[in-house]
């Protein structure tokens, strides 16, 4: 199992995948807004989205788990 984590503090703007979706390493899976910039979050590995642990509008900290892949 692999966690997708936030690289910085920011507001989660969108989740670009849903549970069950297959992703490849470096596919964009979410977007956060930090310091008025939109920052894409990419899958660290290939897998299927098992669980989404955050919702758009949530404020996330560095290393907050946004979703898990398996």
C-alpha positions as CSV (number, residue, x, y, z in Angstrom):
1,X,0.0,0.0,0.0
2,X,1.3,3.5,-0.9
3,X,0.2,6.8,0.6
4,X,-0.2,9.9,-1.5
5,X,0.7,12.8,0.8
6,X,0.6,16.6,0.6
7,X,4.0,18.2,-0.3
8,X,3.1,21.4,1.6
9,X,0.5,23.2,3.7
10,X,-2.4,24.3,1.6
11,X,-6.1,24.0,0.8
12,X,-7.2,20.9,-1.1
13,X,-8.9,22.2,-4.3
14,X,-9.7,19.0,-6.1
15,X,-9.4,15.2,-6.1
16,X,-8.9,14.2,-9.7
17,X,-9.5,10.4,-9.3
18,X,-12.0,8.3,-7.5
19,X,-11.9,5.0,-5.6
20,X,-11.1,2.1,-7.9
21,X,-9.3,4.2,-10.5
22,X,-6.0,2.8,-11.8
23,X,-3.1,5.3,-11.8
24,X,0.4,5.2,-13.0
25,X,3.4,6.8,-11.3
26,X,3.5,10.5,-11.9
27,X,-0.2,10.8,-12.9
28,X,-1.9,13.9,-11.4
29,X,-4.3,12.8,-8.6
30,X,-5.1,16.0,-6.7
31,X,-4.6,19.8,-6.6
32,X,-3.8,22.0,-3.6
33,X,-3.7,25.8,-3.4
34,X,-0.7,27.1,-1.5
35,X,0.5,30.7,-1.4
36,X,-2.0,31.6,-4.2
37,X,-0.5,29.0,-6.5
38,X,-2.1,25.8,-7.7
39,X,0.1,22.8,-7.1
40,X,-0.6,19.4,-8.6
41,X,0.0,16.3,-6.5
42,X,1.2,13.2,-8.4
43,X,0.9,9.5,-7.7
44,X,4.2,8.3,-6.3
45,X,3.7,4.8,-7.7
46,X,1.4,2.7,-9.9
47,X,-1.7,1.2,-8.3
48,X,-5.4,1.5,-7.8
49,X,-7.0,4.2,-5.6
50,X,-8.1,2.3,-2.5
51,X,-9.3,5.1,-0.2
52,X,-9.6,8.9,-0.3
53,X,-8.9,10.4,3.1
54,X,-9.4,14.1,2.4
55,X,-12.0,16.2,0.7
56,X,-11.9,19.4,-1.4
57,X,-11.9,22.4,0.9
58,X,-9.8,20.7,3.6
59,X,-6.7,22.4,4.8
60,X,-3.8,19.9,4.7
61,X,-0.4,20.0,6.3
62,X,2.8,18.7,4.9
63,X,2.8,14.9,4.8
64,X,-1.0,14.7,5.4
65,X,-2.2,11.5,3.7
66,X,-4.7,12.4,1.0
67,X,-5.3,9.0,-0.4
68,X,-3.9,5.4,-0.4
69,X,-3.1,3.3,-3.4
70,X,-2.7,-0.5,-3.6
